[in-house]
Amino acid sequence: MADFVARAVTPETDGEEPVSGRVLLSRRRLVIATGAARTTIPLGSVFDVAIGTVPGDLRAFFSDSVTVAYERGDARATALIEGDPEDLDRFVTLLFATLLAEVTVTVRHPAAIGGRVVDGTDRPATVSVATGSITFDGRDRSTTVDLSAVVDYDRTTRTVDGVRRPAIVFRHVPERRTVTSVVTVPEPRPMTILGRYLRREYTAVLEDLDDVRLPPEALEILVSIHAAGGSAPLSAIVTGDASRTTMLLDELREDGLVVDGEAGPTLTRLGTMAVTSRLERVNT
């Protein structure tokens, strides 16, 4: 399924510096061959996959990287892989697709539209992964989620058929409407892996949000636009001095939180995430 040259650190490699080798992925195992060392990881033993997460003492050696955590006998181990961005991106998609291929989940979509809870139904579905998206294939309905549209993510538990199970609640904006979906997963291991993939792009954007510092007035403008459905005419968000509002809107555009839409200022994905994170802090 995948066969490419990369650099890696595994329990079988000598030292802490990454060494060159081949990475091979099949439907049942991941093999990392570096010189005389060979690491074989049964996919059934993998319990986590982290993209771009490297322990502090190895950050000097890795840039684009993937960390695969797996059970190794009675212990746990990790394999760190660095490669060409295109090779690594393709590998990550195939790895997640293989790890989730036989997982059956329960999906409630939509569970809410905007802030309005809808009378949704729990439907069993299988999971299929593609570059930049994930699809929940049900018997009578399929739901495809664009990873670039995910603006909020949380873990919870739900009772399905009388059994308490782990679940993922995530919000995404497919067509300028914030939609909440709930996926109940049978076990913690696939829950972690599914959550990692859903957050694949969300986490990177969230890091960008950490660099944005906004005054309370600017946040109130974002909340007003969000409350209007993600886009609002200028007259609907001016609560004080119009020139001050215009200046704040210019700053929000520069920060990538707002763009000009047909109906007026419109939230970008980053802007929506800024609002949802603020509302979460207020509610907790």
C-alpha angles and dihedrals in degrees: 000000000000131000120166143137117259144146120256149173117211135159088265098053121093117248130351099282117097117253130203121257147123127290116206125183126192131169091269109030148021116224125194113189116189114170108295093350123089126184118193117191118187106219089226088066095054112106102167142020119194123190118213093355112130127168113253097252091055100044091096090063103042135062115159103024148154126212116206114196118198144162114261110188107302092339138065126244140179136217118203118204129189123184148142107312093240093048091045094048092051091046093050092051092049092046094052091043091054095044092051098037096102098035119116117199138176116243130197107191122198101015090164139000113211103325094328118105112220130204096258129174128228109239128184113238142169122232126241124179130208132169107292096357146062128209130205106206113205129180094255102014140033125204121199119195121200106219090214089062096057109112104165138026136183141162124231141146129253136187113239120175089350094305124112109229138173115263141185122223114195136168125214136174109223097163108008090289121105108234123190119211129184123207119190113202125201098225140018095246098061087038091061094045094046090048091051092055095046088052094045094110098016093068093052092052090046089057089055088052091057088064093055117093115187133181117239091254091058091050090051089055090052091049091050092052091046091051089052090057101273098301131060140167116256092249091061095058101041106102099156136001110008094211090052091051091049091051092050091049089054089053091048090052091051090051091051094244098114136031132183112263132181092265095041136274109007129196118244120214089266090051092051090050090050089055097045092048090050093049090050091054091049093050097047 
